[in-house]
């Protein structure tokens, strides 16, 4: 459970704090309070902080306050609190309020008469209580998602006592945030870690806001680079609604998070608590497909897998690897020894349903080059594209190869 700005403003003793801008974002989760002592906050916060600006130790003119608002937005701060009174910052300039409203930064005014020790003690106590409750809720959800259930009735009773709405049927959404290696290469380890923390905070906040709009919200479960969201799925059209909402979320976030990228796998709809683990297994299979097939644009539902669902049911990985090696081994080996062109050629050929001209255009090569490569593939594998049985074997082996977690997904675009 996260403590939100709205929760803080409702705490006893803090009634004199007023939300002046960013009302639409008052459900932002607060990770911790931070009192800004320097002229800039960008290098001192990592996302999710409620930043207090006093003006006591550093002059805060209109220009500086505008800078802090912009940095709060860039660094995904939960909100900005400005203390006002007869000394230091006498009032918040209207331009600062307008900028905060435009950027979606919650801006709170706190009178100096409300002592900081009272505010920080109230927030700190509420944060500890919320974190304890949140950990209890997450642990219970993880037990259900992992299938670690000895007595379902006991877990459901405990869920009721923790305020978890588990009577609603759910669809599992599994998100993965990829690209930390690219961040390190581009910015170095220290700066990359700071950017990653801010990106994670932005994702957590956006995901929680989406869940709130869907109703019957359960906090997302964060596990490393994965987030698990339990989406309400009661009505027949809820699955399509959930998919559309999650896809719009990813499309909105990916440009902001670049070079990081989000991928999404969705289970089928309407699972009760007893089948959360099964639903998560479905979502994992769909996520692998979302990562492996660029044409899916990073999103896949379990009911869209087709033959991939059958491959996922084969538990012995060596059986799949042997099949790939038998069918595609010679051309994979050839690509490893020379410029890797045969496997991309094969992908393009199948993507364009055997149309050599379109496949050549897709790869940016001459049609004769495409024809030569396909003949070489037939020679190396002993298969024929004109034989339906051979085509089926090659297409299945290609599916397995693309789904392999040991290699990055290749795009034929």
Phi, psi and omega in degrees: 000133179259144172274122183261168175301320178299321177298317181296316181294340180267000181292141177302135179092349182250022185296336183280353175282132185239135176277113185262339180202163178073033183301329182291345183250020184287354173269011174303132176287143180254122180274321181187152175279145179221126178266119183280122180252345184254171181290336181235151178244354188303318185274359186248352180236155184240359181115133177092357180280147168264109190267125179259129181243114185259326185081001184287313185263353180208134180300138181236087176274181183301318181297318181292320180295323176296320177299316181296322178297315180295320179291325177298321178291317182294325185263010176059040174294151179293326180177174182234128178248123179247124179275131182233153179174192183294337178245166177061252179268105186284324177202162179273121179302145181299327180297326179290318178297315182295319180294318178298320179295318181295321183273355181073033178259116176300125182240119184246136175259129179237124178289145178300337180295338175273108188294140181299325181296325177293317182293309183294326178292317180296316180292316180300316179297315180295323179296315180299316179296317180295321180294320178296315178295319180297319178295321179296317179295315181296319180299318180295316179296321178296323177299316180292319182290331180268357181075018180273070187236113174269319177223104181298320180300318180295319179295321180292324176296318179293322178300319179298318180292334179270000179077026178269120180279088184259004179283342180279133175297144188232152170247132183270129173247127180244116180252147176229131178258110185252155170117013181299328179296321179294324177299313181297318179297324185277325190238351186088159190298314186294310180292325179298319180296320178296316179296319181297316179299317178296321179294319178297319179295319179295319178296313180302316182294312181297321180294318179295321178297319178296316180298323178297321181289332180283341178086162181050045190291137168243137181299140177296146178264119181262127178226091181066240180268009179248146171234134178248123178242134178257103186268135177298133182216080183258308182280163185298325183268005182294326181298316179292321177299315180298316181298316181296316181296317181290322179294320178295323177299313181295317180297326179285323185277325187304317177297326180288327186270349183308140010277003171291157179214141179264141172234153185223132170240136183240139174280178169288173189271167164070043179263136172274173183306326182293341183244017178298320181296319177296319180295322178295322177299319176298314182297325178296317179297319179294323179296319178301317179294321179298324180282330190270339186240100183305329181294345177276356176058033173082007182226134177208139174257151182302322182285002176257001188288326183063233183295338179298328178298321179292320180295324180293340180280350179275109186282333183274101184299329183296329178297317180292316181298320179296322180294316179299316181296322180293318186272317188245356185311313183299321183279331173296317178296320179297318178295325180291331181275331184234195175295128184286094181239338187286318179293317173300324177298316180297317179299315181295320181299314180289324181296327181260020175055039175082005178280107185297320182296314180291322178296319178297317178298321180297323181269351181073035179235169178286152180299325180293324177297317179297319180295317179298316182296318180294324177295322179293322177300316180296320181294314183292322186269341185074015179254164179233131178293341180276350180267117183302322180294319179294318179299319180297314179300316182295318182294321179292317178297323179294321176301312181298317180299317181290332180277354183297128180282353184273000180219151178290152178293142178254142177256138176262007181286000000 
